[in-house]
Amino acid sequence: MKIFTKPKAGGAVNELPLIAIKDLVLFPHSASPVYIQKSAGLKSVEQAMSGKRQIMLAYFSGDETALKMENLNTVGTVARIVQVMKLPNNSSRILLEGVERGEIQSIHQNDGIFTAKVQSLSLENQLTPDVATRMRALQDNFKTFARDNKKIPRELLQAIGRADNPHNLIDQILSQTGIPYQRKLEFLNQTDTIQRLDDLALELESETEIQSLRKDISKRVKQRMDDNHREFVINEQIKELNKELGKEESDPTGVKELERHFEQADLPEEVQAKVETELKRLKRLQPISPEAGILRGYLEWIADLPWNNFSEDRIDLDEAASILDQDHYNMKEPKDRILDFLAVLQMKQNMKGPILCFVGPPGTGKTSLGKSLARAMGREFVRISLGGVRDEAEIRGHRRTYVGALPGKIIQGLKRAGSSNPVFLLDEIDKLSSDHRGDPSSALLEVLDPEQNKNFVDHYMEVAVDLSKVLFVTTANSLHGIPYPLLDRMEIIQIPGYTSIEKSKIAEGFIIPKQLKEHGLDWADVKFSKEAVKTVIDGYTRESGVRNLEREIAKALRKIARKAVEDGIIPPQEVSDTDIDSGEAEPSETDQADKSDTPQDVSEQDAAEQDGSEPDDAAHPEFKFHVGTRDVKKLLGTRKFDTDILYKDNPAGLVYGMAWTELGGKLLPVEAIILNPEGSGDMTLTGSLGDVMKESARIALSVARKIIEDGVLEVESDIAVKADIHIHVPEGAIPKDGPSAGITLTTALLSIFSGKQLPEFTAMTGEITLTGRILPVGGIKEKVLAAHRNGFKTILLPAKNSKDYEELPPEVKKAVTFHFVEDIHQAISHIFLAE
């Protein structure tokens, strides 16, 4: 770290007019103009002009510019006023010549004029050999610096070369360099001659390198510009020579190729006019100009779009039904709706397509159903994901004025399809969001409206594109995230979760054969028993779809493949991929096969496999592995999931409700206890409950007290009024809300007031009113499937939900007893008063 010392005082003390400046340091024996605007500074100049023309030039040391001693560098410059030039804006231009250094001892103000007591400072000028050597090196460095700096006069360069005073030399060089302001102040404060010479030499070397770098950069830029001009001149000469020789003219802008393409294209009239205008502009531009590249890219986008290019619909209802059945198990309602649409399309081919929205839990085959629809119609299929999209330009495109602008996802999808009537899947439409960049859901209103999408205008394309022939299909996990105007344009088709039996069929018919092929085990004798598949479904997955089921089966097959390798088994070389499943398009990961494709049933071998025995019908005796229930734990580890049942027996106050989530249904246990029978009737609610659910709990308490008061249940005391109650809904970390637990909360309160337990494996759902009526709720199928999955045998539902009973799978109807209740009294009769 260098320490800078100030020159020692030793000269006479004078009182001089004072002005203070910043960002400029005037050294002795140099001259520079200074602009004065403040009235105090102008008065100081006038006072100096009336005397010896000497003025003290002070320098601000920091950001503060108030004229105070603490804001000033102590050492300043005593200067002589050479010239004063008045300017129109009440300011003056003062030409100053540095005389000597001076130390400011004090500042005074009188009648708005600042003066300072200044003591002259002197520096040693002894010319020792060390000083002389350093001076010569510094003069040589300055000559190198001045060689590339045309602003330095030749006379000054000669004067510096003749300098014999080290400090005069330093001050003159400092006045000609671009050294920062604070660094110049440090040089002004320094007194040691050797240190000043060495430090300035380093600074001058740094300035020379910076100056050389700037020169090189400028030279390269100039060279690049010259090269571009040279290339342009040569291209023009080549054009003229080709004309003289009668050869075909080159096409550096690509205009001719674009013109040939557009002559063959069947463009709409508006688009054709736009293309002709832009082609004329492109011809006038130089090939190397940035605008030419942007314009050429725009025209290429227009050229690549499938204007009036339609796929021919191959509509055969029997074949379409067969394709849908091959790719997806069950799904009666979506398949019927698709076949209805195809039938109408066969009757009227120019009909406007409906906007179908498949809504259901993840992994239930929504996306792959869109692929199957495209395959059944013989159309191209395009998919774009809208999850996380929050910029309107993602839908409508960016305007061409932006750097790197592109069309939106809709136009990009049409280009990929190469057809004007593809099946266009908008995936995860409920995951759209918005911010300061716009609302993409509003942009989709035009896309999905049959009355508007005939003239869809992308910001980038600037011409109307006909989307009326596109069959749009959307998918969502929930309707809650879709704005109502957008929801109003779509036809909602619910795709519920699968039952355990349906999952077993899907696993046997599609997932296992697919995973055997993907893991290179399709040649071997690898099978899963029905009991093993059921164990995987019940103990290792908890979902409405089959995505995790496929992962678990894949995990098991990886273990089996490893065992085969460790046993030294090598797959037969003659078996190729084309020998297996030939001629069939491979479905997506969420596709499901019809049960008609199920492999040979192995149920007759279940008893044998339970004690470890294996059948002897292996396709390849080299490797055989039949997965039974005991093998599942070895392959997949400890069971991941158990039932949602809290207790083996039902204590009083425990009631199982049913909830709906985006992932499907689940059980919702409700616990209620009495804290103090002789309390004040307070109720505590825990379990991350929302406002609606808390209101349901308060209604439930009022209904329960009314029932006890009416004597519907025998309760000996007024415990319902006085008791302090605590209701908890596990799991506490998961937020819960909604009115559908009203009947559950009421039943839990009646149970603790009466001390009666509910029958085992009984669940319920329904909103309750203050008069005890049970109102219908949504998500019945998902809720019932969750209860059935956990082994519940009795379910209470609102009477107005009886229409949902028809949609339940036959195996669920057979296994579960349903009671449809209109009010809480009917529920009590089935729960507490049944024989």
Secondary structure, DSSP 8 states (H G I E B T S, - for coil): --------EEEEEEEEEEEEESS----TT-EEEEEE-SHHHHHHHHHHHTTTSEEEEEEB-SS--S--GGGB-SEEEEEEEEEEEE-TTS-EEEEEEEEEEEEEEEEEEETTEEEEEEEEE-------HHHHHHHHHHHHHHHHHHHT-TTS-HHHHHHHHH---HHHHHHHHHTTS---HHHHHHHHH---HHHHHHHHHHHHHHHHHHHHHHHHHHHHHHHHHHHHHHHHHHHHHHHHHHHHHT-----TT-HHHHHHHHHHS---HHHHHHHHHHHHHHHHS-TTSHHHHHHHHHHHHHHHS-TT--------HHHHHHHHHHH-SS-HHHHHHHHHHHHHHHH-TT-----EEEE--TTSSHHHHHHHHHHHHT--EEEEE-TT---THHHH---TTSTT----HHHHHHHHHTSSS-EEEEETGGG---BTTB-HHHHHHHHH-TTTGGGEE-TTT-SEE--TT-EEEEEES-STTS-HHHHTTSEEEE-----HHHHHHHIIIIIHHHHHHHTT-TTSEEEE-HHHHHHHHHHH---SSSHHHHHHHHHHHHHHHHHHHHTT----TT--GGGSSTT-----TT----GGG-----GGGHHHHHTT---S--S-TT-EEEE-HHHHHHHH-S-----S---SS--TTEEEEEEEETTEEEEEEEEEEEEETTS---EEEESSB-HHHHHHHHHHHHHHHHHHHHTSS--SSSHHHH-EEEEE-S-TTS-B--STTHHHHHHHHHHHHHT----TTEEE--EE-TT-BEE--S-HHHHHHHHHHTT--EEEEEGGGHHHHTTS-HHHHHH-EEEEESBHHHHHHHHTS--
